[in-house]
Amino acid sequence: MSPDVTSEEEVIAAAVTAGTDAIAVPAELVVEQPPPPSLLQRIQSMTVAEKIKLALRGNREARMHLIRDGNRMIRRFVLQNPRIGEDEILALAKNRSTDDEILRIIANSRESTKSYQVRFALVMNPKTPITLALRFVAALTDRDVRGLAKSKNVPNAVAAAAKRIVLQKGP
């Protein structure tokens, strides 16, 4: 094909550029639009009442954003959401940046502490109030108690309680 002969695509492109084409495309694909706001941006612009409702009814992603909200009541309502799963509770119990109030609520919940993994995570988390962590030490397996007695990542009172249990049970 010689350079002075235009292809069909070039004819179409010239017609589009000149505005003389009759080709229809959806307007939303042509007009520049700002990206939709992220979930976090939407949550930040909500009222307290809207956040409470979202905390009690929202999906997993919404709960994970709201559990970090500055309002303590919002965080408490997230834990009352009937759809919150054991895996989310476990992640909160393991997270060292989780607020001690959240850990306290988890530790005082019979439903949450039925899981051995949650109890162990609460004991291992240095932010768990010591009285609550001590409550679960005796219920841990021998292997975990021995590890806890040697751990430097838990409060001294928790490690001391684990050492006492190890000494009582013997070698």
Protein Blocks (a to p, Z undefined) as FASTA:
>chain_A
ZZklccfklmmmmmmmnopacbdcdfklmpccdddddfklmmmmpcfklmmmmmmmmcfk
lmmmmmmpfblklmmmmmmpmkbcfklmmmmmmpmkbcfklmmmmmmpmklmmpmklmmm
mmmpmklcfklmmmmmmmpcfklmmmmmmpckbcfklmmmmmmmmmmnoZZ
